[in-house]
Structures are given as structure tokens and as C-alpha cells.
Amino acid sequence: METISKKTISRDLTNNLAWLIFFAAIVVIFLPIYKWIWLRWTDYDSYFSHGPIILFISLFLFWKLGPKRPGELPKFYSKASLRDYLVLLLLSLAYLFFSLVKVYFLVALFGWALIALALYNSFDRTLFKSIAFPLFFLLLAIPFPMVVAEQLALFLKTLSAHIAGHLLSAIGITTKVVGNRLYTPYSVLEVGAPCSGLRSIISLFSVSILFAYMNGFGLKKALALVVSAPLVAFLGNILRVFVLGFVSDVYGAEVALGRFHDALGYIVFILDLFVLFLISRLLRGTKNR
């Protein structure tokens, strides 16, 4: 009995050491992008300021759904096929290449894929399914390239300006829209990047995925909620630009772009969250999953 006990302890220690090496490897994998991702999260007027919240929620769900103690870790083994090893090799080569050329978005993406593949081939199917959501939710914390974000922001702020301009004209405030500028009789309002609505769209998209998971929605309901999130955020942003245009014309641009501007942004985002919550409640009440 004593010999078996020692063997068991030895196997447990070896298994825990293997997992410790694996988690250390995760830290090493993301070394090239720590600075980049933190700057993108914390930059002024960042579109990805929700990143730390996504990270926190993902880690909390990992802790909640996965093993909580070293002794509860599954046996570290590999059920990978030759094809899996080939995919792992290709992912590693892509990761190294993009690290060298400093395309950090793809470094983060391929680094995540390496970790996901390693976990898939080490955990049994039931355990992997339990951590699948936080693993994939973590993808939303990766900022996509600035060139893409800037082009999307330009399109959204121009479209928001034109729709808000038509709405202002409809209530009697003659408005001319040139690009992303609103020319009213008594003011000129420029819809800048913070008012493009892109930040709200990305954040609400992430929240909608979390809501779908928490409500246990099936594919159809989850898709309905996720698709509605960008639309809700976009309509909320049009409302924001419309109100700013109205206040700018009536009370002056200094009032519209002062504290009122920031307060309105928070109010509209809370309203967006409330509408999304109502949609999730409506979907929850329907029969089809």
C-alpha cells in the first residue's frame, strides 16, 4: 500500500509539473504582445477599452467551470493525431513569422489558437466543453488592426452624421451634412471618432454573446441576440449625434461638447444595455431555442 501511495504521489507531482510548464508556456507565448495589447486597451479613445473586462470574465469562468485545485487537473496526455501535430507545427511557424514581422494582431490570434489546440488535445471532451465558452470569449479581448478600426469608424461616423442630419431637418433645424460635419443655422458639429459608435458596437456585441451564454440560448436565439446588438448600438449612436446636434444648435457647440457630451455617451450606452437586456428577455420567453 505504501509503494502504491508513493507511485500515486509521484504521478500527481509529474502531472502537476506538466500543467505548470504548460501554463508557463502560455505566459511565454504572449510575451511579444503584452505591451501592444495593453496600449490598445488603455489608449485614449480606445475602441477596445472593454478588453480587461473580457479578460477578467474569461478568467473567472475558467476558474468557475474548470479544475480549481492542482489535484483536480486532468491527466496531462495527448490524444492528438498526426494531422493535429501538423496543424500545431503550421500554427507555430505562423506565430513565429508574425512575431518577427511584428504583426501583433496575428501573433495574438495564432498564440490563442496554439493554446486552444493544446487544451483540446489534452482535456477530455466533457472538460473541454465546460471551458470552451471562456476560451472563445477570450478572443473578443484581442484588438483587431487599427487600419480596420479606423475605416469602420470613418464609415460609421459619416453614416451617423447623415442620418442625424436628416432627423434634425425633419424637426425644423435646417441641417447640411458634409462628410462627418453637421452645419446647422447656429453651429457646426463634427462627428469625431469617439462618436462613430464603433466602441459601443464592439462592447455591446461582446455583452450580447455573454447574455446568450448566461441564458443558455440555442443557436437561433443566440444569433438573433448577437445580430441585434450592433443594430441597437448603431441606433443609440444616431440618437446621441442627433441630441448633440440639437443642443449644439440651440445652446452652442461649447455646451454640446463639454460635460454634456461625455454624460450623454454614458446614458446612451446604459440605454443600449437595457434594450439588449429586454431583447434577451423576449427571446428567453419564446419556445424555440
KOLLUM-233329 format. One line per 8 residues: number of its first residue (from 1); their letters; for each residue x, y, z of C-alpha. Coordinates in steps of 0.2 Angstrom, whole numbers, plus 5000, padded with zeros to 4 digits. Example, Ala and Ser with C-alpha at 12.3 -4.5 7.8 and 13.67 -1.06 7.14 Angstrom:
residues 2
1) as) 5062,4978,5039 | 5068,4995,5036
***
This chain:
residues 289
1) metiskkt) 5000,5000,5000 | 5014,5012,5004 | 5023,5008,4987 | 5006,5012,4978 | 5004,5028,4988 | 5021,5034,4983 | 5018,5030,4965 | 5002,5039,4965
9) isrdltnn) 5010,5054,4973 | 5024,5054,4960 | 5012,5053,4946 | 5002,5068,4953 | 5018,5078,4955 | 5023,5074,4937 | 5006,5079,4931 | 5005,5095,4941
17) lawliffa) 5023,5099,4934 | 5017,5096,4917 | 5002,5108,4919 | 5014,5121,4927 | 5025,5120,4912 | 5010,5122,4901 | 5004,5137,4910 | 5021,5145,4910
25) aivviflp) 5022,5142,4891 | 5006,5152,4889 | 5014,5167,4898 | 5029,5165,4886 | 5018,5164,4871 | 5011,5181,4874 | 5027,5189,4879 | 5028,5198,4862
33) iykwiwlr) 5011,5206,4863 | 5009,5211,4882 | 5014,5229,4879 | 5005,5231,4862 | 4988,5224,4869 | 4989,5234,4885 | 4992,5250,4875 | 4977,5246,4863
41) wtdydsyf) 4966,5243,4879 | 4971,5259,4888 | 4974,5271,4874 | 4964,5287,4874 | 4948,5285,4865 | 4952,5266,4863 | 4939,5256,4854 | 4945,5241,4865
49) shgpiilf) 4944,5248,4882 | 4932,5233,4886 | 4947,5221,4884 | 4952,5220,4903 | 4934,5216,4907 | 4934,5202,4894 | 4950,5195,4901 | 4943,5196,4919
57) islflfwk) 4926,5187,4915 | 4935,5174,4905 | 4947,5170,4919 | 4933,5170,4931 | 4923,5157,4921 | 4939,5147,4918 | 4940,5146,4937 | 4922,5143,4940
65) lgpkrpge) 4920,5129,4926 | 4937,5121,4926 | 4948,5112,4939 | 4950,5123,4954 | 4964,5114,4963 | 4981,5106,4957 | 4974,5089,4962 | 4959,5091,4951
73) lpkfyska) 4968,5094,4935 | 4965,5080,4922 | 4980,5069,4917 | 4991,5078,4905 | 4991,5067,4890 | 4989,5069,4871 | 4976,5062,4860 | 4982,5071,4845
81) slrdylvl) 4983,5063,4828 | 4997,5066,4815 | 4985,5079,4807 | 4984,5088,4824 | 5003,5089,4825 | 5004,5095,4808 | 4992,5109,4812 | 5001,5113,4828
89) lllslayl) 5018,5114,4818 | 5009,5126,4805 | 5002,5137,4819 | 5019,5138,4827 | 5028,5143,4811 | 5014,5156,4808 | 5016,5163,4826 | 5035,5164,4824
97) ffslvkvy) 5034,5173,4807 | 5021,5186,4813 | 5031,5189,4829 | 5047,5193,4818 | 5037,5205,4807 | 5028,5212,4822 | 5010,5210,4816 | 5004,5208,4833
105) flvalfgw) 4985,5205,4830 | 4990,5189,4821 | 5003,5185,4834 | 4989,5185,4847 | 4977,5176,4836 | 4989,5162,4832 | 4995,5161,4850 | 4977,5159,4856
113) alialaly) 4975,5145,4843 | 4990,5136,4849 | 4983,5136,4867 | 4966,5131,4861 | 4973,5116,4851 | 4984,5111,4866 | 4969,5111,4878 | 4958,5102,4865
121) nsfdrtlf) 4971,5088,4864 | 4974,5087,4882 | 4957,5088,4890 | 4944,5075,4889 | 4929,5080,4878 | 4917,5084,4893 | 4930,5095,4902 | 4935,5104,4886
129) ksiafplf) 4916,5108,4883 | 4915,5116,4900 | 4929,5128,4897 | 4925,5131,4878 | 4915,5147,4881 | 4928,5157,4891 | 4941,5151,4879 | 4932,5158,4864
137) flllaipf) 4925,5173,4874 | 4944,5177,4877 | 4945,5181,4858 | 4935,5196,4860 | 4949,5204,4870 | 4961,5204,4855 | 4960,5221,4847 | 4959,5220,4828
145) pmvvaeql) 4971,5230,4817 | 4969,5249,4818 | 4968,5251,4800 | 4952,5241,4800 | 4945,5250,4816 | 4949,5267,4808 | 4940,5263,4791 | 4925,5256,4801
153) alflktls) 4924,5272,4812 | 4925,5283,4797 | 4911,5274,4788 | 4900,5274,4804 | 4903,5292,4809 | 4899,5298,4791 | 4883,5287,4791 | 4878,5293,4808
161) ahiaghll) 4880,5311,4803 | 4869,5310,4788 | 4855,5301,4797 | 4856,5313,4811 | 4856,5327,4799 | 4840,5321,4791 | 4832,5319,4808 | 4837,5337,4813
169) saigittk) 4830,5344,4797 | 4814,5334,4800 | 4811,5343,4816 | 4814,5360,4808 | 4833,5363,4811 | 4839,5365,4793 | 4855,5355,4793 | 4868,5352,4779
177) vvgnrlyt) 4879,5337,4781 | 4897,5337,4773 | 4906,5321,4777 | 4905,5319,4795 | 4901,5338,4799 | 4883,5344,4803 | 4880,5363,4798 | 4865,5370,4807
185) pysvlevg) 4860,5388,4807 | 4869,5392,4823 | 4883,5379,4824 | 4895,5367,4816 | 4896,5350,4824 | 4910,5337,4819 | 4906,5319,4822 | 4923,5313,4828
193) apcsglrs) 4930,5295,4831 | 4923,5294,4849 | 4905,5297,4841 | 4907,5285,4827 | 4898,5272,4838 | 4911,5258,4835 | 4916,5257,4853 | 4898,5254,4858
201) iislfsvs) 4896,5241,4844 | 4911,5231,4849 | 4906,5232,4868 | 4888,5228,4865 | 4892,5213,4853 | 4903,5206,4867 | 4889,5208,4880 | 4877,5200,4869
209) ilfaymng) 4887,5184,4867 | 4889,5184,4886 | 4870,5186,4888 | 4867,5172,4876 | 4878,5161,4886 | 4871,5165,4903 | 4853,5162,4896 | 4858,5146,4889
217) fglkkala) 4851,5151,4871 | 4852,5139,4857 | 4860,5144,4840 | 4845,5153,4833 | 4841,5163,4849 | 4860,5167,4851 | 4862,5173,4833 | 4846,5184,4835
225) lvvsaplv) 4853,5192,4850 | 4871,5194,4843 | 4865,5201,4827 | 4853,5214,4836 | 4867,5220,4847 | 4877,5231,4833 | 4860,5237,4827 | 4855,5243,4844
233) aflgnilr) 4872,5251,4847 | 4871,5260,4830 | 4853,5267,4833 | 4859,5273,4850 | 4873,5282,4842 | 4862,5290,4830 | 4851,5296,4844 | 4867,5303,4853
241) vfvlgfvs) 4873,5313,4837 | 4855,5319,4835 | 4854,5326,4853 | 4871,5333,4851 | 4867,5342,4835 | 4851,5349,4843 | 4860,5355,4859 | 4874,5362,4848
249) dvygaeva) 4862,5372,4838 | 4851,5378,4852 | 4864,5381,4866 | 4880,5382,4857 | 4894,5369,4852 | 4903,5373,4869 | 4889,5366,4879 | 4886,5351,4867
257) lgrfhdal) 4904,5346,4868 | 4908,5349,4886 | 4902,5338,4900 | 4886,5335,4892 | 4894,5326,4878 | 4903,5313,4890 | 4887,5311,4901 | 4876,5308,4886
265) gyivfild) 4888,5295,4880 | 4886,5285,4896 | 4867,5287,4896 | 4865,5281,4879 | 4876,5266,4882 | 4866,5261,4898 | 4850,5263,4887 | 4858,5251,4874
273) lfvlflis) 4862,5239,4888 | 4844,5240,4894 | 4837,5237,4876 | 4848,5222,4874 | 4843,5215,4890 | 4824,5217,4885 | 4828,5208,4869 | 4836,5194,4878
281) rllrgtkn) 4821,5193,4890 | 4809,5192,4875 | 4820,5179,4867 | 4820,5169,4883 | 4801,5169,4883 | 4800,5161,4866 | 4798,5142,4864 | 4811,5139,4850
289) r) 4829,5138,4856
***
